[in-house]
Amino acid sequence: MAKAIMIQGTASNVGKSLITAGLCRIFKEDGYKVAPFKSQNMASNSFLTNEGLEISSAQAMQAEAAGIRPTVLMNPILLKPKSDQASQVIVKGEAVGTMTASEYFQYKKRLFPVVRDAYSTLAQEYDIIVIEGAGSPAEINLKNEDIVNMGMAKLAQAPVLLVADIDRGGVFASLYGTVMLLEEHEKKLLKGSIINKFRGDIEILKPGLKMIEEKTGIPVLGTVPYLQISIEDEDSLRSYAHGIFAEGIVQKTNYKEYKQQQYNLLANALRKTIDINVIYSILEEGITQDIY
């Protein structure tokens, strides 16, 4: 059975997908069989697997970073927005209908076995699973029947790293607020935080890092700079906000090689700014205490 680690965020668009992809690449480089997993994703664009099944393009990108073929096991539930009030629901790669938010909230109660079985099957095939959460674990109105954040972490017995975006400001408030809104058993799953998209003098930031560690009791494992990495995101054909990809610069025939170079750059950047040895220790230790 695979060891697991989960990447959650203080909000959407803090860089969870990119951090997940970078860790997948690092574990691959270190000789492990690694796969990404996201139980439920909401995205306008999707990727068709070799079997003709739809998954989020983010998990397809992460699988590419891991050097493996994307499968529906990596994203068993995909929600494709059709309006402000409704989304097409895709389960195990196939559309089951279009639902309003309230309809899906009731329907998803029957999807726990789908998530459990997909994860269990994937975990039997790989050494490490890097799980990505969605939005924030502190969405207190969505905690019942959660299958994508702390609910998923408990299912997989996965330690959690919390990613926060400093580029938008308010990074310490978002970290502290997220932790304080978690239940005590959920806090036990948190093993570290990562500050993402940093620009500036790290020495000026260090006192704040020390203070947030003291206030939350959670170590900051690294501060990732605002990276100029061009990798397609899950919801468009442009690059992540970390970098600018000028269309036409890279010839189509060289695009696959170019993307591999970008994954390597991403992995190198994370190795330089995150304590990967601590992450391996967290993986090895797993969840040892009672979390319920």
SEVEXZA-440297 format. One line per 4 residues: number of its first residue (from 1); for each residue x, z negated, y of N, C-alpha, C, CB. Coordinates in pm, whole numbers, always signed. Atoms other than C-alpha are relative to their C-alpha. Glycine has a CB too. Example, Ala and Ser with C-alpha at 12.3 -4.5 7.8 and 13.67 -1.06 7.14 Angstrom:
1 = +89/+0/-119/+1230/-780/-450/+90/+0/+120/-99/-125/+3 | -82/+6/-119/+1367/-714/-106/-77/-73/+109/+41/+142/+46
***
This chain:
1 = +85/+0/-120/+0/+0/+0/+88/+0/+125/-96/-123/+1 | -80/-15/-122/+131/+97/+343/-3/-126/+85/-51/+118/+82 | -1/+98/-107/+235/-148/+609/-63/+67/+122/+146/-52/+31 | +72/-57/-113/+38/-104/+929/+37/-71/+129/-151/-8/-22
5 = -13/+57/-135/+80/-155/+1301/-101/+74/+87/+147/+14/+57 | +106/-60/-81/-189/-93/+1562/+35/-2/+147/-132/-73/-24 | -22/-16/-143/-160/+33/+1919/-135/-5/+70/+75/+133/+32 | +121/+11/-83/-439/-89/+2146/+41/+6/+147/-79/-131/-32
9 = -30/-12/-142/-466/-60/+2523/-90/-86/+85/-11/+143/+43 | +82/+75/-92/-596/-245/+2823/-114/+84/+56/+84/-55/+113 | +102/-92/-49/-804/+64/+2910/+23/+136/-64/+1/+11/+156 | -24/-138/+43/-844/+431/+2832/+112/+61/+83/-129/+85/+13
13 = -104/-76/-71/-560/+666/+2929/+120/-83/+43/-60/+65/+120 | -121/+78/-31/-290/+400/+2931/+122/+53/-75/-22/-147/-35 | -111/-58/+75/-81/+604/+2687/+5/-38/-146/+127/-39/+63 | +3/+40/+141/-191/+480/+2345/+38/+115/-93/-139/-53/-37
17 = -24/-115/+88/-187/+827/+2191/+147/+40/-1/-86/+119/+43 | -140/-40/-10/+162/+904/+2315/+93/-104/-64/+40/+21/+146 | -80/+105/+63/+306/+567/+2209/-15/+8/-152/-44/-141/+51 | +24/-16/+144/+145/+616/+1866/+81/+117/-55/-149/+21/-28
21 = -76/-118/+45/+299/+963/+1837/+149/-30/-2/-27/+120/+92 | -142/+33/-6/+639/+829/+1943/+44/-90/-115/+32/-66/+132 | -34/+87/+113/+633/+554/+1682/-4/+76/-132/-97/-120/-5 | +4/-84/+120/+528/+804/+1416/+130/+79/-14/-121/+97/+4
25 = -123/-77/+5/+830/+1014/+1509/+120/-88/-36/+24/+69/+135 | -111/+92/+28/+1067/+717/+1503/+2/-39/-148/-11/-128/+87 | +5/+39/+141/+949/+603/+1159/+38/+118/-90/-141/-52/-36 | -39/-120/+76/+983/+961/+1031/+151/+18/+4/-71/+126/+56
29 = -144/-16/-14/+1336/+983/+1168/+76/-104/-83/+40/-12/+147 | -66/+108/+75/+1419/+655/+995/-25/+9/-151/-48/-135/+51 | +14/-25/+143/+1315/+796/+660/-126/-48/-66/+111/-60/-68 | +125/+49/+56/+965/+658/+615/-106/+110/-4/-51/-120/+80
33 = +119/-83/+1/+651/+842/+512/-103/-70/+88/-55/+24/-148 | +86/+65/-99/+426/+769/+808/-116/+92/+36/+81/-37/+127 | +119/-76/-39/+77/+876/+911/-72/-72/+113/-94/+22/-120 | +84/+61/-103/-145/+819/+1217/-141/-24/-52/-4/+89/+126
37 = +140/+24/+37/-498/+683/+1194/-75/-47/+123/-12/-104/-115 | +92/+49/-102/-783/+644/+1441/-140/+11/-57/+14/+80/+136 | +128/+0/+71/-1114/+543/+1292/-107/+80/+73/-49/-141/-20 | +100/-69/-79/-1325/+679/+1577/+63/+48/+129/-121/-92/+30
41 = -55/-54/-123/-1226/+908/+1860/-108/+76/+74/+122/+92/-29 | +90/-81/-81/-1420/+1060/+2147/+85/+101/+77/-85/-90/+98 | -79/-106/-63/-1281/+1394/+2264/-79/+129/+2/+134/+19/-72 | +71/-128/-11/-1409/+1730/+2379/+58/+106/-92/+4/+50/+143
45 = -67/-98/+84/-1152/+1929/+2184/+29/-58/-136/+128/+49/+66 | -27/+45/+136/-1089/+1912/+1813/+98/+96/-67/-130/-12/-82 | -95/-77/+79/-854/+2045/+1548/-62/+26/-136/+138/-74/-13 | +51/-33/+132/-955/+2226/+1230/+112/-15/-102/-58/+141/-2
49 = -98/+18/+106/-768/+2110/+922/+2/+125/-90/-31/-127/-84 | -7/-112/+94/-666/+2350/+646/-127/+15/-82/+119/-17/-93 | +125/-1/+76/-991/+2256/+475/-120/+39/+87/-24/-136/-63 | +108/-36/-90/-1193/+2360/+781/-79/-116/+52/-90/+93/-68
53 = +67/+121/-46/-1280/+2002/+878/+52/-38/+138/+21/-116/-100 | -35/+33/-138/-1282/+1878/+1238/+52/-143/+14/-121/+18/+90 | -51/+130/-40/-1066/+1591/+1360/+44/+10/+146/+118/-47/-92 | -50/+1/-137/-942/+1487/+1702/+136/+69/+7/+11/-144/+53
57 = -129/-66/-18/-656/+1698/+1834/+112/-101/+22/-6/+97/+118 | -102/+104/-20/-476/+1371/+1920/+62/-40/-133/-59/-123/+70 | -55/+38/+131/-444/+1274/+1554/+75/+117/-64/-113/-49/-93 | -75/-117/+49/-337/+1630/+1470/+139/+4/+64/-76/+131/+31
61 = -129/+4/-70/-64/+1599/+1733/+88/-110/-57/-21/-22/+150 | -77/+111/+55/+44/+1261/+1596/+50/+31/-141/-84/-129/-3 | -44/-41/+133/+56/+1402/+1243/+118/+96/+10/-117/+66/-78 | -111/-93/-21/+278/+1680/+1371/+128/-77/+36/-34/+101/+111
65 = -116/+83/-34/+508/+1418/+1524/+55/-69/-123/-38/-103/+107 | -42/+67/+123/+516/+1247/+1185/+53/+96/-105/-117/-78/-58 | -49/-101/+93/+605/+1574/+1015/-89/+23/-120/+135/-37/-46 | +92/-15/+112/+294/+1589/+798/-119/+87/+40/-49/-137/-49
69 = +118/-83/-24/-19/+1802/+762/-118/-88/+40/-35/+83/-127 | +117/+79/-40/-324/+1669/+950/-111/+9/-103/-52/+46/+137 | +115/+1/+90/-616/+1564/+730/-112/-82/+63/+38/-58/-138 | +116/+69/-55/-963/+1429/+792/+10/-151/-20/-126/+52/-65
73 = -18/+144/+21/-851/+1088/+659/+55/-68/+125/+93/-25/-118 | -66/+58/-117/-659/+1037/+984/-97/-26/+115/+110/+90/+48 | +102/+19/-104/-976/+1053/+1198/-137/+25/-60/+25/+94/+122 | +126/-22/+71/-1293/+1002/+992/-123/+15/+88/-22/-111/-94
77 = +116/-12/-90/-1525/+980/+1294/+45/+60/+133/-68/-139/+22 | -29/-67/-128/-1514/+1215/+1593/-130/+14/+78/+68/+139/-22 | +114/-15/-89/-1755/+1204/+1885/+35/+103/+106/-40/-136/+66 | -24/-106/-98/-1776/+1520/+2097/-111/-4/+105/+6/+141/-68
81 = +103/+14/-102/-1958/+1459/+2428/-73/+132/+27/+61/-51/+129 | +83/-116/-33/-2246/+1698/+2493/-68/-17/+136/-105/+22/-109 | +55/+32/-132/-2377/+1525/+2807/+45/-141/+34/-158/+13/+2 | -34/+138/-36/-2344/+1195/+2991/-67/-100/-94/-42/-28/+144
85 = +79/+92/+80/-2591/+1046/+2745/+9/+23/-150/-142/+8/+42 | +3/-31/+142/-2525/+1210/+2409/+129/+67/-46/-119/+89/-33 | -119/-61/+61/-2247/+1320/+2174/-34/+56/-137/+115/-104/-10 | +8/-49/+137/-2219/+1531/+1863/+83/-95/-86/+50/+149/-12
89 = -67/+94/+89/-2126/+1297/+1577/+54/+78/-120/-97/-114/-45 | -66/-69/+111/-1876/+1433/+1325/+58/-107/-92/+111/+98/+51 | -42/+99/+98/-1819/+1228/+1010/+71/+71/-115/-121/-84/-52 | -83/-63/+104/-1544/+1318/+763/+11/+151/+21/-58/-29/-139
93 = -26/-140/-35/-1496/+1644/+948/-120/+89/+15/+86/+58/-100 | +120/-83/-6/-1857/+1764/+944/-105/-63/+92/-58/+21/-141 | +100/+48/-95/-2128/+1737/+1209/-122/-55/-74/-41/+112/+96 | +120/+60/+59/-2417/+1506/+1121/-116/-5/+99/+30/-142/-50
97 = +106/-2/-99/-2613/+1545/+1444/+49/-39/+137/-111/-91/-42 | -28/+42/-137/-2625/+1474/+1816/-82/-125/+30/-33/+114/+103 | +65/+129/-20/-2703/+1118/+1919/+26/-54/+139/+48/-101/-104 | -22/+75/-123/-2752/+913/+2232/+87/-120/-34/-136/-46/+64
101 = -86/+117/+22/-2531/+609/+2280/-73/-107/-81/+45/-58/+135 | +74/+104/+72/-2804/+372/+2159/-26/+42/-144/-134/-29/+72 | +21/-48/+137/-2878/+590/+1855/+128/-15/-82/-46/+147/+1 | -125/+10/+74/-2512/+600/+1760/+37/-146/-26/+112/+70/+76
105 = -31/+142/+17/-2473/+225/+1813/-68/-55/-124/-43/-81/+125 | +71/+42/+121/-2733/+174/+1542/+55/+72/-124/-151/+27/+14 | -47/-81/+113/-2602/+455/+1320/+137/-44/-51/+5/+146/+40 | -138/+27/+41/-2239/+341/+1320/+10/-120/-95/+85/-25/+122
109 = -2/+113/+94/-2332/+29/+1121/+22/+48/-143/-131/-80/+10 | -16/-52/+135/-2339/+251/+813/+133/+74/-20/-115/+93/-34 | -125/-75/+9/-1998/+404/+890/+120/-85/-40/+28/+65/+132 | -112/+85/+39/-1785/+103/+802/+61/+42/-133/-45/-145/-8
113 = -60/-45/+127/-1745/+219/+439/+79/+130/+14/-108/+18/-104 | -71/-127/-23/-1639/+563/+565/+139/-29/+56/-80/+91/+97 | -127/+38/-60/-1366/+408/+779/+89/-70/-102/-22/-90/+123 | -76/+77/+99/-1259/+165/+508/+59/+91/-107/-90/-106/-64
117 = -46/-86/+109/-1235/+433/+240/+107/+97/+48/-118/+76/-61 | -100/-94/-53/-1046/+678/+461/+133/-70/+21/-48/+62/+134 | -124/+73/-24/-794/+416/+565/+66/-40/-132/-26/-124/+85 | -55/+44/+128/-752/+282/+212/+68/+114/-74/-111/-60/-87
121 = -60/-116/+67/-686/+629/+73/+131/+40/+68/-98/+119/+1 | -121/-36/-74/-435/+708/+347/+111/-101/-25/-30/+10/+151 | -100/+106/+16/-260/+374/+303/+66/+2/-137/-63/-135/+22 | -60/-11/+133/-199/+448/-63/+101/+115/-8/-109/+19/-105
125 = -85/-120/+4/-15/+770/+24/+125/-12/+86/-79/+120/+43 | -109/+7/-97/+224/+651/+296/+63/-139/+2/-50/+35/+140 | -72/+127/-13/+479/+378/+372/-51/-79/+119/+150/+25/+14 | +42/+64/-125/+357/+307/+726/-118/+78/+58/+117/-6/+102
129 = +110/-60/-76/+29/+371/+908/+5/-54/+142/-140/-31/-68 | +6/+39/-141/+29/+368/+1289/-143/+27/+46/+106/+79/+88 | +142/-10/-35/-329/+297/+1395/-14/-3/+152/-81/-117/-65 | +29/-1/-144/-457/+381/+1742/-141/-53/+24/+15/+143/+58
133 = +131/+48/-41/-741/+192/+1904/-63/+93/+101/+10/-141/+57 | +71/-81/-99/-990/+326/+2158/-41/-86/+118/-125/+68/-63 | +38/+76/-119/-1049/+217/+2515/+73/-133/+2/-151/-23/+4 | -56/+135/-6/-995/-159/+2527/-66/-90/-103/-16/-60/+142
137 = +61/+95/+93/-1048/-437/+2272/-86/-105/+71/+107/-69/-81 | +73/+102/-77/-1200/-645/+2553/-134/+51/+54/+86/-47/+115 | +134/-47/-38/-1520/-440/+2587/-101/-92/-67/-24/+152/-42 | +75/+109/+63/-1730/-749/+2529/-142/+41/-41/-8/-118/+95
141 = +133/-47/+39/-2058/-553/+2507/+3/+87/-125/-62/+78/+115 | -13/-89/+116/-1922/-342/+2218/+63/-67/-121/+81/+121/+38 | -73/+67/+109/-1765/-606/+1996/-79/-9/-130/+38/-139/+44 | +79/+4/+122/-2056/-626/+1753/+16/+130/-76/-148/-27/+31
145 = -18/-117/+86/-1994/-388/+1464/+119/+86/+41/-126/+84/+1 | -119/-77/-42/-1656/-286/+1609/+74/+56/-120/+95/-89/+83 | -74/-64/+110/-1476/-37/+1386/+124/+72/+51/-91/+98/-74 | -110/-80/-55/-1208/+92/+1620/+110/-83/+65/-53/+97/+100
149 = -103/+84/-62/-1021/-198/+1785/+30/-121/-89/-44/-46/+141 | -34/+118/+79/-994/-556/+1658/-68/+0/-137/-37/-125/+75 | +65/-13/+130/-1245/-483/+1383/+84/+81/-96/-136/+63/+16 | -87/-84/+82/-1013/-212/+1256/+130/-73/-33/+31/+132/+71
153 = -123/+75/+24/-706/-434/+1296/-20/-103/-111/+47/-71/+129 | +28/+99/+105/-870/-701/+1080/-17/+68/-136/-127/-81/+35 | +18/-73/+125/-972/-445/+819/+135/+38/-61/-84/+125/+24 | -130/-45/+49/-615/-314/+793/+104/-111/-6/+52/+110/+88
157 = -97/+111/-9/-453/-656/+842/+122/+45/+80/+43/-48/-142 | -105/-61/-80/-253/-485/+1115/+32/-82/+124/-39/+142/+41 | -39/+61/-127/-56/-663/+1388/-21/+100/+114/+147/-47/-4 | +39/-85/-113/-146/-529/+1733/+102/-7/+113/-138/-40/+52
161 = -78/-10/-124/+68/-410/+2024/-94/+49/+109/+124/+95/-17 | +91/-32/-111/-114/-395/+2359/+74/+77/+108/-62/-129/+59 | -63/-87/-99/-24/-109/+2596/-75/-8/+132/+5/+146/-51 | +60/+5/-134/-83/-133/+2972/+70/+100/+90/+10/-143/+60
165 = -49/-104/-91/-39/+133/+3241/+31/-62/+136/-105/+115/+16 | -40/+59/-128/+162/+11/+3540/-11/+99/+114/+143/-52/-9 | +1/-101/-105/+141/+340/+3729/-123/-11/+89/+7/+139/-61 | +124/+11/-77/-217/+270/+3840/-9/-129/+79/-119/+11/-92
169 = +6/+130/-67/-139/-81/+3961/-85/-97/-78/-54/+15/+142 | +80/+103/+64/-285/-410/+3845/+34/-24/-145/-142/+35/+10 | -35/+9/+142/-91/-412/+3520/-6/-143/-53/+139/+57/-21 | +1/+138/+47/-56/-790/+3499/-142/-55/-12/+83/-88/+93
173 = +140/+42/+8/-422/-850/+3572/-68/+62/-121/-76/+38/+129 | +64/-66/+115/-522/-597/+3306/+48/-62/-131/+31/+151/+0 | -51/+65/+120/-295/-758/+3046/-62/-139/-16/+153/-11/+6 | +52/+137/+8/-404/-1113/+3128/-150/+0/-28/+30/-76/+131
177 = +145/-6/+18/-773/-1022/+3153/-38/+41/-141/-61/+94/+99 | +28/-45/+136/-768/-837/+2822/+20/-112/-100/+88/+120/-37 | -31/+108/+94/-604/-1125/+2638/-102/-113/+12/+142/-55/+24 | +91/+112/-19/-832/-1386/+2792/-142/+30/-49/-4/-38/+147
181 = +134/-36/+47/-1146/-1193/+2688/-8/+12/-152/-43/+130/+64 | +0/-7/+146/-1041/-1188/+2324/-37/-135/-60/+138/+44/-52 | +27/+123/+74/-1165/-1441/+2071/+132/-55/-53/-102/+26/-117 | -124/+63/+46/-907/-1687/+1941/+55/+67/-126/-22/-148/-25
185 = -48/-64/+121/-892/-1519/+1602/+55/+140/+28/-112/+8/-104 | -52/-131/-38/-833/-1184/+1775/+137/-12/+65/-98/+70/+96 | -130/+21/-64/-548/-1323/+1982/+111/-16/-103/-6/-124/+90 | -101/+19/+104/-370/-1411/+1657/+57/+133/-49/-60/-76/-117
189 = -46/-132/+42/-340/-1038/+1587/+99/+62/+98/-119/+94/-18 | -88/-55/-103/-154/-968/+1913/+143/-48/-20/-50/-38/+140 | -140/+35/+24/+221/-958/+1854/+94/+48/+110/+44/+58/-131 | -87/-45/-109/+352/-789/+2167/-75/+93/+93/+123/+70/-55
193 = +57/-94/-96/+276/-583/+2474/+108/+99/+44/-59/-75/+123 | -89/-106/-49/+426/-264/+2617/-50/+43/+137/+6/+121/-99 | +32/-51/-133/+434/-172/+2985/+34/+148/+0/+79/-77/+114 | -20/-144/+7/+391/+204/+3014/-6/+64/+139/-107/+64/-91
197 = +1/-83/-121/+451/+466/+3287/+63/-71/+120/-143/+41/+34 | -68/+74/-107/+696/+258/+3491/+89/+91/+84/+82/-114/-59 | -89/-68/-94/+866/+398/+3801/+50/-104/+99/-73/+120/+73 | -53/+98/-95/+1100/+185/+4007/+119/-74/-55/-107/-98/+39
201 = -115/+83/+35/+1363/-86/+3978/-44/-107/-100/+63/-64/+126 | +41/+93/+105/+1329/-278/+3651/+35/-144/+35/+65/+39/-131 | -40/+136/-37/+1509/-579/+3803/-107/-67/+84/+132/+2/+76 | +108/+55/-81/+1226/-622/+4051/-120/-37/-87/-42/+100/+109
205 = +113/+24/+89/+975/-609/+3766/+21/-121/-91/-26/+123/-84 | -30/+100/+103/+1150/-862/+3540/-67/-136/+23/+147/-20/-8 | +69/+130/-18/+1010/-1182/+3705/-146/+6/-41/+10/-45/+145 | +140/-16/+40/+660/-1047/+3651/-16/+4/-150/-57/+126/+60
209 = +6/-6/+146/+733/-974/+3287/+12/-140/-60/+112/+91/-55 | -18/+136/+49/+854/-1329/+3236/-128/-83/+22/+120/-67/+71 | +121/+76/-31/+543/-1470/+3406/-116/+38/-92/-40/+21/+145 | +113/-41/+83/+299/-1260/+3202/+22/-45/-144/-19/+153/+5
213 = -28/+55/+133/+473/-1365/+2881/-39/-146/-6/+148/+17/-35 | +33/+143/-3/+432/-1730/+2982/-151/-22/+4/+66/-67/+120 | +144/+19/-17/+66/-1687/+3078/-80/+44/-123/-47/+78/+120 | +74/-52/+115/-40/-1490/+2770/+55/-51/-133/+1/+151/+1
217 = -64/+39/+125/+205/-1623/+2512/+38/+118/-88/-90/-90/-77 | -29/-122/+75/+272/-1263/+2407/+125/+65/+58/-121/+98/+4 | -123/-59/-52/+621/-1109/+2436/-19/+145/+45/+108/-6/-104 | -5/-140/-44/+675/-788/+2632/+114/+67/-76/+21/+13/+158
221 = -99/-63/+87/+855/-561/+2386/+76/+113/+67/-66/+51/-124 | -71/-106/-69/+953/-297/+2637/-77/+52/+120/+29/+114/-95 | +58/-65/-118/+891/-111/+2960/+37/+148/-7/+51/-65/+135 | -23/-143/+20/+851/+262/+2907/-12/+72/+133/-101/+59/-103
225 = +8/-69/-129/+928/+486/+3205/-107/+108/+0/+135/+60/+34 | +92/-113/-17/+699/+755/+3339/+73/+124/-51/-45/+18/+151 | -77/-102/+70/+811/+1025/+3098/-44/+142/+38/-13/-19/-149 | +28/-142/-18/+837/+1397/+3161/-2/+65/-139/+106/+68/+94
229 = +17/-51/+135/+711/+1485/+2815/-121/+93/-2/-17/-116/-103 | +109/-98/+2/+497/+1795/+2759/-57/+12/-140/+49/+138/+50 | +69/-5/+128/+266/+1738/+2465/-149/+8/+30/+34/-125/-90 | +142/-17/-28/-94/+1855/+2457/-76/-128/-30/-57/+115/-81
233 = +77/+123/+22/-343/+1573/+2493/-125/+28/-80/-37/-64/+134 | +114/-12/+89/-659/+1507/+2298/-121/+61/+67/-35/-134/-55 | +123/-39/-66/-902/+1621/+2561/+17/+122/+89/-52/-114/+81 | -20/-120/-80/-757/+1938/+2712/+112/+82/-60/+31/-35/+146
237 = -112/-82/+43/-500/+2210/+2674/+118/-15/+96/-41/+147/-10 | -113/+27/-88/-274/+2065/+2940/+82/-114/-61/-47/-36/+144 | -86/+105/+55/-1/+1808/+2892/-54/-137/+35/+143/+16/+51 | +30/+137/-39/-27/+1431/+2902/+39/-21/+145/+73/-101/-91
241 = -31/+30/-139/-17/+1283/+3248/+144/-44/+18/-93/-108/+52 | -141/+41/-9/+339/+1175/+3165/+88/+112/+54/+51/-45/-136 | -88/-109/-40/+471/+1518/+3247/-80/+123/+37/+99/+34/-111 | +65/-122/-43/+393/+1862/+3380/+51/+115/-85/+25/+27/+151
245 = -37/-115/+81/+390/+2164/+3150/-41/+125/+73/-65/-7/-141 | +28/-123/-74/+419/+2488/+3341/-34/+111/-99/+120/+40/+90 | +44/-102/+95/+218/+2748/+3151/+84/+125/+14/-149/+32/+20 | -79/-122/-3/+428/+3045/+3056/+149/-23/-4/-33/+77/+121
249 = -144/+26/+2/+768/+2872/+3072/+54/+16/-142/+30/-142/+53 | -44/-5/+138/+789/+2846/+2694/-67/+118/-70/-31/-133/-73 | +56/-112/+73/+743/+3163/+2492/-77/-51/-121/+110/+98/-42 | +85/+44/+111/+472/+3137/+2228/+78/-7/-130/-119/+95/-15
253 = -77/-2/+124/+720/+3226/+1954/+89/-122/-14/+83/+126/-8 | -88/+117/+2/+931/+2925/+2050/-76/-131/+19/+106/+13/+107 | +78/+117/-38/+645/+2685/+2113/+10/-111/-105/-145/+38/+21 | -9/+100/+105/+661/+2513/+1775/+132/-76/+9/-14/+65/-139
257 = -131/+64/-15/+1033/+2446/+1818/+4/-86/+125/+111/+106/+6 | +3/+75/-125/+972/+2334/+2175/-72/-134/-18/-69/+83/+109 | +75/+124/+21/+712/+2079/+2066/+82/-100/-82/-133/+29/-70 | -85/+88/+79/+952/+1941/+1804/+106/-67/+89/+66/+77/-114
261 = -97/+56/-95/+1208/+1893/+2082/-65/-108/+85/+57/+111/+90 | +71/+98/-81/+946/+1710/+2288/-25/-130/-78/-132/+58/+50 | +17/+119/+83/+870/+1474/+1998/+131/-77/-12/-53/+38/-140 | -131/+65/+9/+1242/+1405/+1965/+33/-73/+130/+109/+102/-32
265 = -24/+63/-131/+1267/+1333/+2339/-84/-127/+14/-31/+98/+115 | +88/+116/-6/+970/+1098/+2314/+55/-114/-83/-142/+38/-48 | -55/+105/+88/+1122/+909/+2021/+125/-62/+61/+33/+58/-138 | -122/+51/-63/+1456/+879/+2201/-32/-91/+117/+89/+117/+46
269 = +39/+82/-116/+1286/+745/+2514/-53/-135/-45/-106/+73/+84 | +54/+128/+48/+1098/+480/+2315/+109/-87/-61/-110/+25/-103 | -110/+79/+58/+1411/+376/+2126/+81/-69/+110/+91/+91/-85 | -80/+54/-109/+1585/+318/+2459/-72/-111/+76/+38/+111/+97
273 = +75/+91/-88/+1307/+114/+2617/-87/-102/-73/-86/+80/+90 | +78/+95/+79/+1122/-66/+2334/+91/-58/-107/-126/+68/-63 | -82/+64/+103/+1279/-316/+2096/-55/+39/-137/+2/-155/+17 | +50/-52/+128/+1227/-116/+1776/+30/-96/-114/+62/+137/-29
277 = -31/+97/+105/+1399/-383/+1567/-108/-107/-10/+136/-66/+26 | +109/+98/+0/+1130/-630/+1671/-126/+61/-62/-29/-50/+144 | +116/-66/+58/+863/-376/+1581/+11/+6/-152/-17/+141/+58 | -20/+2/+145/+1014/-344/+1234/-23/-140/-57/+141/+50/-36
281 = +23/+138/+45/+1010/-723/+1206/-149/-33/-4/+73/-99/+92 | +145/+21/-5/+643/-729/+1308/-67/+70/-118/-58/+51/+134 | +52/-75/+115/+568/-462/+1047/+24/-76/-130/+65/+139/-6 | -37/+66/+123/+751/-653/+778/-77/-130/-20/+149/-28/-2
285 = +71/+128/+9/+585/-985/+858/-149/+20/-21/+23/-83/+127 | +144/-25/+12/+237/-836/+891/-81/-113/+60/-39/+20/-146 | +86/+109/-44/-48/-1082/+939/+2/-108/-107/-145/+50/+27 | -18/+106/+99/+36/-1407/+764/-99/-114/+17/+141/-53/+8
289 = +90/+113/-22/-203/-1653/+926/-145/+40/-18/+20/-57/+139 | +143/-24/+11/-578/-1688/+883/-52/+52/+134/-76/-130/-43 | +46/-59/-125/-738/-1459/+1142/-150/-12/+19/+40/+144/+7 | +145/+10/-10/-1100/-1552/+1082/-42/-140/+40/-65/+38/-133
***
